[in-house]
Amino acid sequence: MKTKPLLSLGIVAASLSLSMSLSSCGGDPGGPACTALYAYGLNVTVKDDATSMPICDAVVTAVDGAYTETLQNQSLGSDCTYVGAGERAGNYTITATKSGFMNATQNAVVTADSCHVKGVAVMLRMKR
């Protein structure tokens, strides 16, 4: 009786492990391989309507039915971006509030593919 060398079994195990770690999303073996990227569904900028200057200290919330989230300010220099709805598709009502300004509201729909949400850019313009 002829036996297979252990090296062959090691290669099979390594190949199986690699194929499992590169598996596609949604269980579709022919689909795209998903990344470990964490995608935000909402990328919101808030500006003063009169001056077009960014407002970096507003409170920005997103509501989808019973779900409510306060978006996080990801300011880098003068680019004030609020992000949220991480890997969460939905129909959002986004509201920015700040003392001295009228509230600004806009709706946005965040969809997803088989791996991640597709980010939506929203600009809210606040009036005094």
URSULLIN-V108933 format. One record per residue. RES is the residue in one letter. SS is DSSP state (h for helix, s for strand, l for the rest). D_LAST is the distance of its C-alpha to the last C-alpha in whole Angstrom. Layout:
# URSULLIN-V108933
res=RES ss=SS d_last=D_LAST
res=RES ss=SS d_last=D_LAST
This chain:
# URSULLIN-V108933
res=M ss=l d_last=87
res=K ss=l d_last=85
res=T ss=l d_last=82
res=K ss=l d_last=78
res=P ss=l d_last=78
res=L ss=h d_last=75
res=L ss=h d_last=73
res=S ss=h d_last=72
res=L ss=h d_last=71
res=G ss=h d_last=69
res=I ss=h d_last=67
res=V ss=h d_last=67
res=A ss=h d_last=65
res=A ss=h d_last=63
res=S ss=h d_last=62
res=L ss=h d_last=61
res=S ss=h d_last=59
res=L ss=h d_last=57
res=S ss=h d_last=57
res=M ss=h d_last=55
res=S ss=h d_last=53
res=L ss=l d_last=52
res=S ss=l d_last=52
res=S ss=s d_last=49
res=C ss=h d_last=46
res=G ss=h d_last=47
res=G ss=h d_last=51
res=D ss=l d_last=51
res=P ss=l d_last=54
res=G ss=l d_last=53
res=G ss=l d_last=49
res=P ss=l d_last=47
res=A ss=s d_last=48
res=C ss=l d_last=44
res=T ss=l d_last=43
res=A ss=l d_last=42
res=L ss=l d_last=38
res=Y ss=l d_last=35
res=A ss=l d_last=33
res=Y ss=s d_last=29
res=G ss=s d_last=28
res=L ss=s d_last=25
res=N ss=s d_last=23
res=V ss=s d_last=19
res=T ss=s d_last=17
res=V ss=s d_last=13
res=K ss=s d_last=11
res=D ss=s d_last=8
res=D ss=l d_last=8
res=A ss=l d_last=8
res=T ss=l d_last=11
res=S ss=l d_last=12
res=M ss=l d_last=13
res=P ss=s d_last=14
res=I ss=l d_last=12
res=C ss=l d_last=15
res=D ss=l d_last=15
res=A ss=l d_last=13
res=V ss=s d_last=16
res=V ss=s d_last=17
res=T ss=s d_last=19
res=A ss=s d_last=22
res=V ss=s d_last=24
res=D ss=s d_last=27
res=G ss=l d_last=29
res=A ss=l d_last=30
res=Y ss=s d_last=29
res=T ss=s d_last=26
res=E ss=s d_last=25
res=T ss=s d_last=22
res=L ss=l d_last=22
res=Q ss=s d_last=23
res=N ss=s d_last=21
res=Q ss=l d_last=24
res=S ss=l d_last=22
res=L ss=s d_last=25
res=G ss=l d_last=24
res=S ss=l d_last=21
res=D ss=s d_last=21
res=C ss=l d_last=19
res=T ss=s d_last=20
res=Y ss=s d_last=20
res=V ss=s d_last=24
res=G ss=s d_last=25
res=A ss=s d_last=28
res=G ss=s d_last=31
res=E ss=l d_last=34
res=R ss=l d_last=32
res=A ss=l d_last=32
res=G ss=s d_last=30
res=N ss=s d_last=28
res=Y ss=s d_last=24
res=T ss=s d_last=21
res=I ss=s d_last=18
res=T ss=s d_last=15
res=A ss=s d_last=13
res=T ss=s d_last=11
res=K ss=l d_last=10
res=S ss=l d_last=9
res=G ss=l d_last=6
res=F ss=l d_last=4
res=M ss=l d_last=6
res=N ss=l d_last=9
res=A ss=s d_last=11
res=T ss=s d_last=14
res=Q ss=s d_last=17
res=N ss=s d_last=21
res=A ss=s d_last=23
res=V ss=s d_last=27
res=V ss=s d_last=29
res=T ss=s d_last=33
res=A ss=s d_last=36
res=D ss=l d_last=39
res=S ss=l d_last=42
res=C ss=l d_last=41
res=H ss=l d_last=37
res=V ss=s d_last=34
res=K ss=s d_last=32
res=G ss=l d_last=29
res=V ss=s d_last=26
res=A ss=s d_last=23
res=V ss=s d_last=20
res=M ss=s d_last=16
res=L ss=s d_last=13
res=R ss=s d_last=10
res=M ss=s d_last=7
res=K ss=l d_last=4
res=R ss=l d_last=0
